[in-house]
Every structure is written in C-alpha cells, then in structure tokens.
Amino acid sequence: MNNLATDMKLSKQALGALMMALQKSLLEQSDIVPVLEGFDFIIKDAELFVKNPPLVKFDADGEWLGDAEV
C-alpha cells in the first residue's frame, strides 16, 4: 500500500463542477450528496478535475429545462 501523501487543489473546472452541482440541487430542491458522490476525478498537474460534471440546461428565455443530456 502506498502511503505517500500528495498535495492537490481543486482545478477551476472542478470548482465549476461543484458550483453546478450546488445550482442543480437548489433548482431541483434535492440533496447534493448523491451528485457529489457520483463525481469521477482525474489528477493532472497536482489538480483534481471532474470527469463527469453535472449539466444544467436553460432555454433561450432562461427557463430551466431539467436534467440535460450530454
């Protein structure tokens, strides 16, 4: 087992994914925890990136369209 500690920070992309998860949970009035638990991460240059960020979709009038499909 490798016990080496590595310092990492969230990338701007990961911070954006976290903010989108928060926005999604607020719009849906749902628990944010399952979205965060579903995040898959990669490490690049000592920063964490989210491979599967949540998407929130709006129409041209700014109306929320619910869950967006990739």
C-alpha positions as CSV (number, residue, x, y, z in Angstrom):
1,M,0.0,0.0,0.0
2,N,1.3,3.4,-1.0
3,N,1.2,5.9,1.9
4,L,2.7,8.8,0.1
5,A,0.7,12.0,0.6
6,T,0.3,14.3,-2.3
7,D,-0.9,17.9,-2.0
8,M,-3.6,18.7,-4.5
9,K,-6.0,21.5,-5.2
10,L,-9.3,21.6,-7.0
11,S,-8.9,22.9,-10.5
12,K,-11.1,25.8,-11.8
13,Q,-13.0,23.1,-13.7
14,A,-13.7,21.1,-10.5
15,L,-14.8,24.2,-8.7
16,G,-17.2,25.0,-11.5
17,A,-18.5,21.4,-11.3
18,L,-19.1,21.8,-7.6
19,M,-20.9,25.1,-8.2
20,M,-23.1,23.4,-10.9
21,A,-23.9,20.6,-8.5
22,L,-25.0,23.2,-6.0
23,Q,-27.1,25.0,-8.6
24,K,-28.7,21.8,-9.7
25,S,-29.6,20.8,-6.2
26,L,-31.1,24.2,-5.5
27,L,-33.1,24.2,-8.7
28,E,-34.4,20.6,-8.1
29,Q,-34.7,21.2,-4.3
30,S,-32.8,17.9,-4.0
31,D,-29.9,16.6,-1.9
32,I,-26.4,17.5,-3.3
33,V,-24.7,14.5,-1.8
34,P,-25.6,11.9,-4.5
35,V,-24.3,14.2,-7.2
36,L,-21.0,14.8,-5.3
37,E,-20.7,11.0,-4.6
38,G,-21.1,10.4,-8.3
39,F,-18.1,12.6,-9.3
40,D,-15.3,10.8,-11.0
41,F,-11.9,12.6,-10.6
42,I,-8.7,12.7,-12.5
43,I,-5.4,14.3,-11.4
44,K,-3.4,16.4,-13.7
45,D,-0.5,18.7,-12.6
46,A,-1.5,18.3,-8.9
47,E,-5.0,19.5,-9.5
48,L,-8.3,17.5,-9.4
49,F,-10.6,17.6,-12.4
50,V,-14.1,16.2,-12.6
51,K,-14.6,13.7,-15.5
52,N,-18.4,13.9,-15.3
53,P,-19.6,17.3,-14.2
54,P,-23.3,17.9,-13.8
55,L,-25.0,19.9,-16.6
56,V,-27.8,22.4,-16.1
57,K,-29.7,23.4,-19.2
58,F,-31.8,26.5,-19.9
59,D,-33.7,27.6,-22.9
60,A,-33.3,31.0,-24.7
61,D,-35.7,32.6,-22.3
62,G,-33.7,31.5,-19.2
63,E,-36.2,28.7,-18.3
64,W,-34.6,25.7,-16.7
65,L,-35.1,22.6,-18.8
66,G,-34.4,20.0,-16.1
67,D,-31.7,17.4,-16.4
68,A,-29.6,17.9,-19.5
69,E,-28.3,15.0,-21.6
70,V,-24.7,15.1,-22.8
